[in-house]
Amino acid sequence: MPSPPASRSACRTIGLFSIAATLLYASGAAARTDEVVDVIIRGGTIYDGGEGKPFVGDVAIRGDKIVHVGRPGTHSAARVIDAKGMIVAPGFIDPHTHADSFLRSPDKAVRINAAWLHQGVSTVMIGVDGNGTPDVAADSSKLAASGIGTNIVPFVGFGPVRQRVLDQDARPPTPGELDAMKALVAKGMCEGAVGLSTGLFYAPQSFATTAEVVAVAREAAIRGGIYDTHQRDESSYSIGLLGSVNEAIDIGKQAEMPVHFAHLKALGVDVHGQAAAVIAAIDAARAAGVEVTADQYPWLASGSNLDASLLPRWAVDGGGEALLKRLDEPATLARIRAEMQDNMRRRGGAGALLLIAQGFPWTGKTLAQVADEWKLDSRDAALRIIRHSLEAKSRGQKGGGTAVASFNMAQADVDLLMQQPWMVTSSDGSDGHPRMFATFPEKYLRYVRERKVISLRTFIRQSTGRTADIYKLDRRGYLRPGYFADVVVLDPTGYAPRADYVRPRELSVGVQSLFINGALALDDGQATGVIAGRALLRPRPVGCAGKD
């Protein structure tokens, strides 16, 4: 028998209680005000990571937790930071990074992850684009034990999973091989990964069918994971941008899991102006009950390499050695060159490809400039650089040199995507591109202050609470009592990028203080050298062997 409806008086009482509780939280009166704490951040304009309006108040920290957010209390502290005129917010969360060169460095001074600290970032995702190891526990333990400056959140990646079973081969797995791949994903999820990451644009992941990806992704889904994808085509390389968006959504539907688009964009002249159609497809999926979100960086140039940008996918079947053999076969080389021409057109031509790998004779030049210097067709100049990298690797030397910044996005598409309620900020930070050192302040300066594409509150929300909600991070992304003390204090007039395409490794400025798990990582704009980052592994989910 259904319960009788609550009386009007009872409803009024409950409503008044809820309003009072909300006011107590906002004012900080719900927190004790006679505590001794470690730090008080006093008098700043607080953006708590949520949808609410900012307010002036204090944030108090004890240990690794926030204990008070709101109006000034009677706390006493060993350290008081005067934040008058400053913005106080949760530490920023970067959901798509390539921070390995920092986090895995043998040098502790590098492992503080300064490029991200100086942007106000306290947490980074690793293993993106399908590159995360399935050995999540061992890898995370090693990173945490070595000491890292920011928190990390790992993915299990489709790339290492597929390569461990199928190597670089462009073929479907046998039933037994598919089971082996599924077991590796289950292992990564049970060891604490936040979800499955794919990079279906990149070989050998690009060789997988939709059905194969669904079968593997389901192992992450049943363990509570998210499907995070560098989708198969952001342009017109294969199935097209809209076909690729629909494929990713369909994978989420079939696997029954949330879908997150990494660095969502309309890449190249063939798809400029299609942002509205992408948004319509995502909105329709969300209306139908599929959890779909995305991240984006605020740059008009993407970052990739010459191999992925220009070579046809069939040419890299089997890996680097197989590619070198194909380049030595005149008929095959002619076919490769022919297909490279259209790929270069998609990217805006050789003049739109800036070579950004550090320490090479071509660093900082466009492919067109290098081709002119070498008196070569631009395709042949690209192939010379690619061959140089492959041959160095075959000799056991460090390869590289193929990284490019590709100027291929339309400003109107970037603006429109940024304004969506399911969008968050990411850097896709990679060596040689200024987005590694400057994404968050670039977005703040260009899109909030100068061009007013989004509001300051939206910028904070897209950098903190919304991201934490998407990935279900435990007590991160908000300034609330009981949450972990990841807190940034930044100067609203001085927060700015310094890195650009010519000098991509300049540290950003304007972050006055940054706390990570209650430890002061930046003080008065300078790195303290404190190593306070943690591996944020998910609790062991249902569906794993042992205790659930």
Steps between C-alpha positions, in 0.01 A plus 500: 500500500653837402596742771262793552618837368681725744292773656538857376641592841757222487605600149538861614715387795721285278537783249599751767749254646658449156530874443655549842748218441600651165556840657706348780722326246544809285586715800727245658297508820453124484871454561655535842664835553724429797744263333874526459577443134815493291413769246236766456455652152335825600274743320515366147219481246399136525384300200422163655488298177122485485225696330457748784604863502846593634528656843770657713615285790761269649620149430659311790720193457611242754712209387391394153140617537296816476325566832327831435373696201306821556490810713792566735490297819715496812752249367865542585775382267876491470469643147251758378496586130353839418290430190322834480437577133601147400296214359487192723386181328548125503825386342443454129451151358645419158320199352728447201876534537827364370698583812718187498824685421454680832338237719737221394821702511785367718541858624281589797519866403330411171243269658340792681326550163565873490333553163167411657562643848551849360163478327331416831447134413501254789379181324580353157366199312757264348480213253285700258453442123488129577857496635443396863664183620273220624751457785333785685589399856870448437537814290308722741689362797832568331404857411367579847804345670739706286325820604283704262394861521141462387234240561457247220192313379581202274314345209546151364575549132368312199835540320723303740220246546472436127875505439565255782269251326517590128824698476471756215288284272204632302270205557209407725571295813404137526244417771785394729695818430193712565456326835864579581445868418186511713687344790769770480240777513328332795839478673567873451156594628530275804834662578345848513476645148229761451396353168606384154685744279518456123680677217324354199665751268840345569633170370473224612185606690355625171500140372229405752136476396223664698386157621847421632514827693152440644595152623810631673333816633225296664759362743560854622128577500399218731763624745370856502744650250465778244577470127747781424589529132719675253240417241572322173472807280495867596512600134442313172771235516272196514138501622486877541447715808126443538530130423769475764293689760212263438732198527628612840147560627396158366789336685373656821145386431599141423749473785259682734748755629563877499680642196756780518651661191861601546608836351180534298552702182421538131844443351583620152346691215260222404310520831526864604155615605382156611517576873127572507422158351732332751324681784160394365609134491630514856192682629273243335693216663483668838125553460470128424673411827864451395749679724714695252756766589814645344815696565671762285813710487489871404750491213447515124790261438482135593806298593592173336782356292576476132432125499142525627425823315622405155552126454215272389408247768575196285860619467571448871346152527763292680689791655813696419704227333215418265463870413871532418475206260201661328690826462774307318256354248454753213143403414390500864679828565317659210169388646595637843600837350175521308290451812720737700404781265135490602585461868721809478215690336270404789751651740518828311819433306868476588503861618249412774721224648745645753774255602516520878718205612777651709871480414490433127625711205140546388359601840286813478467491121200412290515195279481737201810687619695179554398371158624824342833475686547140393369570147248217535131450453336551839391135507856385448624734771244347737607149402866587560416608856284192557775272365758672722288422806434138400863424419615652829259272687616195304857574616383514858532878512239753599265570211263793487522816300162453330283705737294776339261776594234495232304822451172347395208632709248779443451751780120489474500123558728531803280773649176310449628176649641687800156635592332160539383390846676162465841643408810512724857623456794280408852573382585190295838628616782355291866591456561789261146641501424798728187326627722294732605814691220746440154356424304611806634859511466522121133415529453745788678789328371460144153355552396649836671836533567611144231344279238419768398174334425351843471643851757465776261277695465271196878488459543392862218247471648354180838467672387349830165366621353395169813303415498332842135407447565344157773274635338451842813613685468450874473832686682700234401794283312700763580721798295328767568393858627143502633519145867462421691827520585555134469879491628767263537872570553702186530866407210591268703778339829311476400144411632459147687270262861558405549206266430535129580303185851646482578460872275212607662424835455830685330466838169678546464774758238626743445200727589635844445181701413141419421236759501132408363269769554781747868549411620830357637423153517863384560786742504861386514377142803279550524121516586382849639166387245318715391168351140446607328326209316170541373227273122535515393142441136404504384264774491138392174475302238232496590233247859453614642192667545526875316740726252727321 
